[in-house]
Amino acid sequence: MKFTVEIDVMPLKEILDPQGKAVKLGLGHLGIENVQEVRIGRHITMTMQAKDEKEARATVEKACEKLLSNVIMETYTYTIKEQKTVGRK
């Protein structure tokens, strides 16, 4: 089965986010004053093969824990969607 995975990695709320602060400051310079907080993270999209969704989730968890996020300073969320194949007769 083929799956599409969307992963979002964000800094923990307790961690200083200098990129977010810089963007908030830049917005203020543009006259956009009503923004209270900006957090900058990463969005990762990948496609993968797995025998089922359970195997896909295990693979994504391993990738996030070991490579895609720093679990000490970041959190991650993800969605997995099976890619449907359309057959012809």
C-alpha positions in Angstrom: 0.0 0.0 0.0 1.1 3.5 -0.7 0.7 6.3 1.9 1.1 10.0 1.9 2.4 11.4 5.3 2.2 15.0 6.4 4.4 15.8 9.4 4.5 19.1 11.4 7.5 19.7 13.7 7.2 22.6 16.1 9.4 23.9 19.0 8.0 23.2 22.4 6.0 26.2 23.9 8.6 26.4 26.7 11.5 26.9 24.2 12.5 30.3 22.9 11.7 30.7 19.2 14.0 33.4 17.8 12.6 32.9 14.2 9.1 33.4 15.5 10.1 36.5 17.4 11.9 37.9 14.3 8.7 37.3 12.2 6.5 39.0 14.8 8.8 42.0 14.9 8.8 42.1 11.0 5.0 42.0 11.1 5.0 45.0 13.5 7.2 46.9 11.1 4.6 46.3 8.4 1.9 47.8 10.6 0.4 44.4 11.5 0.1 44.8 15.2 -2.7 42.4 16.2 -0.5 39.2 16.0 0.2 38.0 19.6 2.6 35.2 18.9 4.4 33.5 16.0 6.0 30.1 16.2 8.1 28.8 13.3 8.4 25.1 12.6 8.8 22.6 9.7 6.3 20.8 7.5 7.4 17.6 5.9 5.5 15.6 3.2 6.6 12.1 2.2 5.2 9.1 0.4 5.9 5.6 1.5 5.1 2.0 0.9 3.9 -0.2 3.8 1.9 -3.3 4.2 -0.8 -1.5 6.2 -1.4 1.7 8.2 0.0 0.2 11.4 3.3 -0.4 9.7 3.3 3.1 8.2 2.7 4.6 11.6 5.5 2.7 13.1 7.8 3.9 10.4 6.7 7.5 10.8 7.2 7.4 14.5 10.7 6.0 14.2 11.6 8.7 11.6 10.2 11.5 13.8 11.8 10.2 17.0 15.3 9.4 15.4 15.7 12.0 12.7 13.0 14.5 11.9 12.6 16.1 15.3 14.6 16.8 18.4 12.3 15.4 21.0 14.0 17.3 23.7 13.1 20.7 22.1 10.3 19.9 19.6 7.0 18.2 19.2 5.6 16.6 16.1 2.2 15.6 14.8 1.4 13.8 11.6 -1.4 12.5 9.4 -1.3 9.4 7.2 -3.5 9.0 4.2 -3.7 5.9 1.9 -3.2 6.8 -1.7 -6.1 5.2 -3.6 -5.2 3.7 -7.0 -7.7 3.9 -9.8 -7.7 0.8 -11.9 -8.6 0.5 -15.6 -10.4 -2.3 -17.3 
